Amino acid sequence: MENNNSKPHAIMFPLPYQGYVTPSIQLAMKLASKGFTITFVNTEFIHHQIITSSQPDYSTVDGGSGDDDIFDKARDLGLDIRYKTMTDGFPAHVDELVGNLVKSDPSVSCLIADTFYTWAPLISQKYKLVNISFWTQPALVFNIYYHMDFLITDGHFPPQYNLKDTAIDYIPGVKAIEPKDLSSYLQETDKGPHEFFDKVFKEVKSADFILCNTIQELESDTIFALQEKKPIFAISPQVLSPFGFAKSSTVPTSLRAKFDCSQWLNTKPRGSGLYISFGSFISPKKCDIEEIAHGVLFSGMNFVWVLHHDAVSCEESCVLPFGFEDMIKDKGLIVPWCNQVEVLSHPSIGGFLTHCGWNSILESLQCSGVPLLCFPLKGDQITNRKLVVDDWRIGLNLCDRKPLTRLEAADKIKCLMSGKSDGHELLEQVIKVRQTVGNAMAKDGSCEKNLHQFIVDVKVKIGERII
């Protein structure tokens, strides 16, 4: 008879935003391919968004267990997707759902929840589940939050108490980082986010395991420092589930219908196009959109611009300058959403103007090998920019914390597309970093090795809980 812990059964809870749902589904698929049974739980809102934006033949993601539609398991939750609701009203629904699942299926052994869910330790303990925290941002950001007490002791936090301008060089595994490169939430004077993140990183210290959506070779010092404190594994599901998942899987991940850009891209010369996307949640201010738009025109480059109108940001932030669409003629394609991996993989794309969302950075490294032009907006994007521009040297700053002008935007776009800036060979460095990612993706690469060790350790932990 097969031992129960030879086939772990995990309940997964992603944070209900596009940037969190995508890597969580990819992780679920990868774990399912390694023998896990996965029950994947979405809120009713996210379930509806995925269903309505995907193909009519939408099918279940259940890790091969034959369960009913896993998204329907949370159909009755119907919750707001704000953090406050997630920490206040949501846990009671989770408790009921997990309790019913454990009662109906004793094989349930693990809870994999986004790190921002502060209720995970309590639920895991109550139902004797292995507590696995999934961090979808870089390890550097995790490490800084994990050591918030160091920032307080040295006077770099909270910012309302005269945030120091000196470099932060006392966090284990971090050589040095400037206060301006901290997550925007560590620079805001509003106490709400501070209290929330403080609670998150107190609770995560009780997790049995932490999965980090990163590549070990790109953040080795930070990963090694964290491993001194917690069992943390650098497992990037985007890397573990490369092109095939993003392009051909029947499992939908997008909350919006995707526009096919391939026909338009096929008409453009190799490396001549700029891809512009600021993600799905926050958009630049209207004044910055206008300067970027004129900068793109002045640069003379072909471009694909993902410009959505439902982001949470300033009023009318997504409005283009009057007459812009007439001015671009056949030089540009403006779409509300698209398959980013397919666009970045197209040979006509030679650069990426990005908000520095972590998924976008990983997808760019995975599939395109083009330099990045960075315009971070909020949260971890500020710190992600540091990794791209300062540490890995595969991108440029669109502007350095000063008002953006169209002439500067045009100059930066031209530099990016040429692959050169101030004596730095961007393309050469991109090729080196992409090779590092390629090695991590290999069968014997770090991601697969870390995943294997994680599974071994989880099975041991499950066995200890059963005993």
C-alpha positions as CSV (number, residue, x, y, z in Angstrom):
1,M,0.0,0.0,0.0
2,E,1.3,3.5,-0.9
3,N,2.2,5.6,2.1
4,N,0.0,8.7,2.4
5,N,2.8,11.1,2.6
6,S,4.3,9.9,-0.7
7,K,1.6,11.9,-2.4
8,P,1.2,15.2,-0.5
9,H,-2.2,17.0,-0.8
10,A,-1.9,20.8,-0.5
11,I,-4.6,23.5,-0.4
12,M,-3.4,26.6,-2.1
13,F,-4.5,30.2,-1.5
14,P,-3.1,32.9,-3.8
15,L,-3.6,36.6,-3.2
16,P,-6.4,37.6,-5.6
17,Y,-4.4,39.9,-7.9
18,Q,-3.1,39.0,-11.4
19,G,0.6,39.2,-10.3
20,Y,0.0,36.7,-7.5
21,V,-2.5,34.4,-9.2
22,T,-0.2,33.7,-12.2
23,P,2.8,32.3,-10.3
24,S,0.6,30.5,-7.9
25,I,-1.2,28.6,-10.7
26,Q,2.2,27.8,-12.3
27,L,3.5,26.5,-8.9
28,A,0.4,24.4,-8.5
29,M,0.9,22.8,-11.9
30,K,4.6,22.1,-11.2
31,L,3.8,20.5,-7.9
32,A,1.0,18.5,-9.5
33,S,3.5,17.2,-12.1
34,K,5.8,16.1,-9.2
35,G,3.0,14.0,-7.5
36,F,1.2,16.5,-5.3
37,T,-2.6,16.7,-5.2
38,I,-3.5,20.3,-5.4
39,T,-6.8,21.9,-4.3
40,F,-6.5,25.5,-5.6
41,V,-8.8,28.1,-4.0
42,N,-9.8,31.4,-5.6
43,T,-12.3,34.0,-4.5
44,E,-15.5,34.1,-6.4
45,F,-14.5,37.4,-8.0
46,I,-11.2,36.0,-9.4
47,H,-12.9,32.8,-10.5
48,H,-15.4,34.9,-12.5
49,Q,-12.7,37.0,-14.0
50,I,-10.6,34.1,-15.2
51,I,-13.7,32.3,-16.6
52,T,-15.0,35.2,-18.5
53,S,-11.6,36.1,-20.0
54,S,-10.6,32.6,-21.0
55,Q,-11.7,30.1,-23.6
56,P,-15.2,28.5,-23.3
57,D,-13.6,25.1,-22.8
58,Y,-12.2,26.1,-19.4
59,S,-11.2,23.1,-17.4
60,T,-10.3,22.2,-13.8
61,V,-6.9,22.6,-12.2
62,D,-6.9,19.9,-9.5
63,G,-3.5,18.3,-9.7
64,G,-4.9,15.2,-11.1
65,S,-7.1,14.3,-8.1
66,G,-10.4,14.2,-10.0
67,D,-11.9,16.8,-7.6
68,D,-14.7,19.1,-8.7
69,D,-13.8,22.4,-10.1
70,I,-11.3,23.8,-7.6
71,F,-12.2,27.4,-8.1
72,D,-15.8,26.5,-7.2
73,K,-14.7,25.4,-3.8
74,A,-14.6,29.2,-2.9
75,R,-17.7,30.1,-4.8
76,D,-19.6,31.3,-1.8
77,L,-16.8,33.5,-0.4
78,G,-17.7,36.6,-2.5
79,L,-15.2,38.7,-0.6
80,D,-13.6,42.1,-1.3
81,I,-10.0,41.8,-2.4
82,R,-8.5,44.4,-0.2
83,Y,-5.8,43.5,2.3
84,K,-8.0,44.5,5.3
85,T,-10.8,42.2,4.3
86,M,-8.2,39.4,3.7
87,T,-7.0,39.7,7.3
88,D,-10.4,40.4,8.9
89,G,-13.3,38.7,7.2
90,F,-11.5,36.2,5.1
91,P,-10.0,33.9,7.8
92,A,-13.4,32.7,9.0
93,H,-14.3,31.6,5.5
94,V,-10.9,29.9,5.1
95,D,-11.3,28.1,8.4
96,E,-14.7,26.7,7.4
97,L,-13.5,25.7,3.9
98,V,-10.3,24.1,5.1
99,G,-12.1,22.3,7.9
100,N,-14.7,20.8,5.5
101,L,-11.9,19.8,3.1
102,V,-9.9,18.1,5.8
103,K,-13.0,16.3,7.2
104,S,-14.0,15.1,3.7
105,D,-10.5,14.1,2.6
106,P,-8.0,13.1,5.4
107,S,-5.2,13.1,2.8
108,V,-5.0,16.9,3.0
109,S,-1.6,17.5,4.6
110,C,-0.3,21.0,3.5
111,L,-1.4,24.6,3.3
112,I,0.3,26.8,0.7
113,A,-0.7,30.4,1.2
114,D,0.6,33.7,0.0
115,T,2.9,35.2,2.6
116,F,0.6,38.2,3.0
117,Y,-2.1,36.0,4.5
118,T,-1.4,36.4,8.2
119,W,-4.0,33.8,9.1
120,A,-2.0,30.9,7.6
121,P,-0.1,29.8,10.8
122,L,-3.3,29.6,12.9
123,I,-5.2,27.6,10.3
124,S,-2.3,25.3,9.7
125,Q,-1.9,24.6,13.4
126,K,-5.6,24.1,13.9
127,Y,-5.8,21.4,11.3
128,K,-2.3,20.0,11.7
129,L,-1.2,21.0,8.2
130,V,2.4,21.7,7.1
131,N,2.5,25.5,6.8
132,I,4.1,26.6,3.5
133,S,4.4,30.3,2.7
134,F,4.7,31.4,-0.9
135,W,6.5,34.7,-1.5
136,T,6.0,36.0,-5.1
137,Q,8.5,38.9,-5.0
138,P,12.3,38.9,-4.9
139,A,14.2,37.5,-2.0
140,L,15.8,40.9,-1.4
141,V,12.4,42.5,-0.6
142,F,11.6,39.6,1.7
143,N,14.9,39.9,3.5
144,I,14.4,43.6,4.1
145,Y,10.9,43.2,5.5
146,Y,12.2,40.2,7.6
147,H,14.7,42.5,9.2
148,M,12.5,45.5,9.8
149,D,13.7,45.5,13.4
150,F,17.2,46.3,12.2
151,L,15.8,49.3,10.2
152,I,14.1,50.6,13.4
153,T,17.2,50.1,15.6
154,D,19.4,52.0,13.1
155,G,16.9,54.8,12.5
156,H,16.0,54.1,8.9
157,F,12.4,53.3,9.8
158,P,9.7,54.5,10.3
159,P,10.1,57.4,7.9
160,Q,8.1,59.9,9.9
161,Y,10.9,59.9,12.4
162,N,13.4,61.5,10.0
163,L,14.4,58.6,7.7
164,K,18.2,58.5,7.5
165,D,19.9,59.1,4.1
166,T,22.9,56.8,4.8
167,A,23.2,53.5,3.1
168,I,21.7,50.4,4.8
169,D,24.5,48.0,5.0
170,Y,23.7,46.0,8.1
171,I,21.0,43.5,6.8
172,P,22.4,40.0,6.4
173,G,23.0,39.0,2.8
174,V,22.6,42.6,1.5
175,K,25.8,44.4,0.6
176,A,24.1,47.9,0.7
177,I,20.9,49.5,-0.3
178,E,19.9,53.2,-0.3
179,P,16.8,54.3,1.6
180,K,15.3,55.5,-1.7
181,D,15.4,51.9,-3.0
182,L,13.3,50.5,-0.2
183,S,9.8,49.3,-1.0
184,S,7.5,52.3,-1.2
185,Y,5.6,51.0,1.8
186,L,8.7,51.4,3.9
187,Q,8.9,55.0,2.8
188,E,5.4,56.1,3.4
189,T,4.4,57.8,6.6
190,D,1.0,56.2,6.8
191,K,1.1,53.8,9.7
192,G,-1.5,51.4,8.2
193,P,0.9,49.6,5.8
194,H,3.6,49.5,8.5
195,E,1.4,47.7,10.9
196,F,0.3,45.3,8.3
197,F,3.8,44.4,7.0
198,D,5.0,44.1,10.6
199,K,2.3,41.5,11.3
200,V,3.0,39.6,8.0
201,F,6.6,39.2,8.8
202,K,6.0,38.2,12.4
203,E,3.7,35.5,11.3
204,V,5.9,34.2,8.5
205,K,8.6,33.3,11.0
206,S,6.4,30.4,12.2
207,A,6.1,28.9,8.7
208,D,7.5,25.4,8.2
209,F,8.8,26.3,4.7
210,I,9.1,29.4,2.5
211,L,9.0,29.2,-1.2
212,C,10.4,32.2,-2.9
213,N,9.6,33.1,-6.5
214,T,13.2,33.8,-7.6
215,I,16.4,32.3,-9.0
216,Q,19.0,31.4,-6.6
217,E,22.0,32.4,-8.7
218,L,20.6,35.9,-9.1
219,E,20.1,36.5,-5.4
220,S,22.5,34.0,-3.8
221,D,23.8,36.1,-0.9
222,T,20.3,37.0,0.2
223,I,19.0,33.4,-0.1
224,F,22.0,32.0,1.8
225,A,21.5,34.6,4.6
226,L,17.8,33.8,4.9
227,Q,18.5,30.0,4.9
228,E,20.4,30.6,8.2
229,K,17.1,31.5,9.8
230,K,14.3,29.6,7.9
231,P,14.0,26.7,5.4
232,I,13.6,28.9,2.3
233,F,13.7,27.6,-1.3
234,A,14.4,29.6,-4.4
235,I,11.8,28.1,-6.8
236,S,10.6,30.3,-9.6
237,P,7.5,28.7,-11.1
238,Q,7.9,30.8,-14.3
239,V,11.3,29.2,-14.8
240,L,10.1,25.7,-13.7
241,S,7.2,25.9,-16.1
242,P,8.8,27.6,-19.1
243,F,7.3,28.5,-22.5
244,G,5.1,25.5,-22.9
245,F,2.9,26.4,-19.9
246,A,2.5,30.1,-20.7
247,K,1.7,29.5,-24.4
248,S,-0.1,26.2,-24.7
249,S,-1.6,25.1,-21.4
250,T,-5.4,24.8,-21.2
251,V,-5.2,26.2,-17.7
252,P,-6.1,29.9,-17.8
253,T,-4.3,32.4,-15.6
254,S,-5.3,35.8,-17.0
255,L,-8.0,38.0,-15.5
256,R,-8.4,39.8,-18.9
257,A,-9.0,38.7,-22.4
258,K,-5.7,38.8,-24.4
259,F,-5.3,40.6,-27.7
260,D,-3.2,38.7,-30.3
261,C,-0.3,41.0,-31.4
262,S,1.5,38.4,-33.5
263,Q,0.2,39.5,-36.9
264,W,1.2,43.1,-36.3
265,L,4.6,42.1,-34.9
266,N,5.3,39.9,-37.9
267,T,5.3,43.0,-40.1
268,K,8.1,44.7,-38.2
269,P,11.9,44.3,-38.5
270,R,13.9,42.2,-36.0
271,G,14.7,44.0,-32.8
272,S,12.9,47.2,-33.9
273,G,10.0,47.2,-31.4
274,L,9.6,48.5,-27.9
275,Y,7.1,46.7,-25.6
276,I,5.5,49.0,-23.0
277,S,3.5,47.6,-20.1
278,F,2.8,48.9,-16.6
279,G,1.1,45.9,-15.3
280,S,-2.5,45.3,-14.3
281,F,-3.0,47.2,-11.1
282,I,-1.4,50.7,-11.0
283,S,-0.7,53.1,-13.9
284,P,1.5,56.1,-14.2
285,K,0.1,59.6,-13.6
286,K,-1.5,61.3,-16.6
287,C,1.3,63.7,-16.9
288,D,3.9,60.9,-17.1
289,I,1.8,59.0,-19.6
290,E,1.8,62.0,-21.8
291,E,5.6,62.5,-21.6
292,I,6.2,58.8,-22.3
293,A,3.8,58.9,-25.3
294,H,5.6,61.9,-26.9
295,G,8.9,60.4,-26.0
296,V,8.0,57.2,-27.9
297,L,7.0,59.3,-30.9
298,F,10.2,61.3,-30.8
299,S,12.3,58.1,-30.6
300,G,10.8,56.9,-33.9
301,M,10.6,53.3,-32.6
302,N,7.8,50.8,-33.4
303,F,6.0,49.8,-30.2
304,V,3.3,47.7,-28.6
305,W,1.7,49.4,-25.7
306,V,-0.5,47.6,-23.2
307,L,-2.8,50.4,-21.9
308,H,-5.6,49.2,-19.6
309,H,-8.3,51.4,-18.2
310,D,-9.2,49.6,-15.0
311,A,-6.1,50.1,-13.0
312,V,-6.3,51.6,-9.5
313,S,-4.5,54.9,-9.9
314,C,-5.0,58.6,-10.4
315,E,-8.1,59.7,-12.3
316,E,-7.7,59.6,-16.1
317,S,-4.1,58.2,-15.7
318,C,-4.5,56.1,-18.8
319,V,-5.6,58.8,-21.1
320,L,-3.2,59.3,-24.1
321,P,-2.5,62.8,-25.5
322,F,-5.2,64.1,-27.9
323,G,-4.6,62.7,-31.4
324,F,-1.9,60.3,-30.3
325,E,-3.4,57.3,-32.1
326,D,-3.6,59.2,-35.3
327,M,0.0,60.4,-35.0
328,I,1.4,56.9,-34.5
329,K,0.0,55.6,-37.8
330,D,1.4,52.1,-38.3
331,K,4.3,52.6,-35.9
332,G,2.4,51.5,-32.8
333,L,-0.2,49.1,-31.6
334,I,-2.2,49.9,-28.5
335,V,-4.0,47.0,-26.8
336,P,-5.8,46.6,-23.4
337,W,-4.1,43.3,-22.6
338,C,-2.0,40.7,-24.3
339,N,0.1,37.5,-23.8
340,Q,3.2,39.1,-22.4
341,V,5.4,36.1,-22.8
342,E,4.5,35.7,-26.5
343,V,5.1,39.4,-27.2
344,L,8.5,39.5,-25.4
345,S,9.5,36.3,-27.2
346,H,8.8,37.8,-30.7
347,P,12.0,38.6,-32.6
348,S,10.8,42.1,-33.5
349,I,10.9,43.2,-29.9
350,G,14.2,44.8,-28.9
351,G,13.4,46.5,-25.5
352,F,10.9,46.5,-22.7
353,L,9.6,49.7,-20.9
354,T,8.3,48.2,-17.6
355,H,7.0,49.2,-14.2
356,C,9.4,46.6,-12.8
357,G,6.7,44.1,-11.6
358,W,8.5,41.0,-10.5
359,N,6.6,38.7,-12.9
360,S,7.5,41.0,-15.8
361,I,11.2,40.9,-14.9
362,L,11.2,37.1,-14.7
363,E,9.3,36.6,-17.9
364,S,11.7,39.0,-19.7
365,L,14.7,37.1,-18.4
366,Q,13.1,33.8,-19.3
367,C,12.0,34.4,-22.8
368,S,13.4,37.6,-24.5
369,G,16.9,38.6,-23.7
370,V,16.1,42.3,-24.2
371,P,17.2,45.2,-22.0
372,L,14.6,46.9,-19.7
373,L,13.7,50.6,-19.3
374,C,12.6,51.0,-15.7
375,F,9.8,53.2,-14.4
376,P,8.7,51.7,-11.1
377,L,5.5,52.9,-9.5
378,K,4.9,51.4,-6.1
379,G,5.7,48.6,-3.6
380,D,8.4,46.2,-4.4
381,Q,8.9,47.7,-7.9
382,I,11.1,50.3,-6.4
383,T,13.5,47.7,-5.1
384,N,13.2,45.5,-8.2
385,R,14.5,48.5,-10.2
386,K,17.7,48.3,-8.1
387,L,18.2,44.7,-9.0
388,V,17.7,45.3,-12.7
389,V,19.7,48.5,-13.1
390,D,22.3,48.6,-10.3
391,D,23.0,44.9,-9.5
392,W,22.4,43.0,-12.7
393,R,23.1,46.0,-15.1
394,I,20.5,44.8,-17.7
395,G,18.4,47.9,-17.7
396,L,18.3,51.7,-17.5
397,N,16.3,54.2,-15.4
398,L,13.7,56.1,-17.4
399,C,14.2,58.9,-14.9
400,D,15.9,59.3,-11.5
401,R,13.2,60.6,-9.2
402,K,12.7,63.8,-11.1
403,P,9.9,65.0,-13.4
404,L,9.9,63.0,-16.6
405,T,10.3,64.9,-19.9
406,R,9.5,63.7,-23.4
407,L,13.0,64.5,-24.6
408,E,14.6,62.5,-21.9
409,A,12.2,59.6,-22.5
410,A,13.1,59.6,-26.2
411,D,16.8,59.6,-25.5
412,K,16.5,56.7,-23.0
413,I,14.4,54.7,-25.5
414,K,17.1,55.2,-28.2
415,C,19.8,54.1,-25.7
416,L,17.8,51.1,-24.7
417,M,17.1,50.0,-28.2
418,S,20.8,50.4,-29.2
419,G,21.8,48.2,-26.3
420,K,24.4,50.7,-25.1
421,S,24.5,53.4,-22.4
422,D,27.4,55.3,-20.8
423,G,29.9,52.7,-22.0
424,H,27.8,49.8,-20.7
425,E,27.0,47.0,-23.1
426,L,23.4,46.3,-22.0
427,L,22.9,43.4,-24.5
428,E,26.1,41.7,-23.4
429,Q,25.0,41.7,-19.8
430,V,21.4,40.7,-20.7
431,I,22.9,37.6,-22.5
432,K,25.0,36.7,-19.4
433,V,22.0,37.0,-17.0
434,R,19.8,35.1,-19.4
435,Q,22.3,32.3,-19.5
436,T,22.2,32.2,-15.7
437,V,18.5,31.8,-15.9
438,G,18.9,29.2,-18.6
439,N,21.2,27.2,-16.3
440,A,18.7,27.4,-13.5
441,M,16.0,26.1,-15.9
442,A,18.0,23.1,-16.9
443,K,17.1,19.6,-15.7
444,D,19.9,19.7,-13.2
445,G,19.6,23.4,-12.5
446,S,19.1,25.1,-9.2
447,C,15.3,25.4,-9.5
448,E,14.7,21.7,-10.0
449,K,17.2,20.8,-7.3
450,N,15.6,23.2,-4.9
451,L,12.1,21.9,-5.8
452,H,13.3,18.3,-5.2
453,Q,14.8,19.1,-1.8
454,F,11.6,21.0,-0.9
455,I,9.4,18.0,-1.7
456,V,11.7,15.6,0.3
457,D,11.6,17.9,3.3
458,V,7.8,18.3,3.1
459,K,7.3,14.6,3.1
460,V,9.5,14.3,6.2
461,K,7.5,17.0,7.9
462,I,4.2,15.4,7.0
463,G,5.5,12.1,8.4
464,E,6.4,13.9,11.7
465,R,2.9,15.4,11.9
466,I,1.3,12.0,11.4
467,I,3.4,10.5,14.1
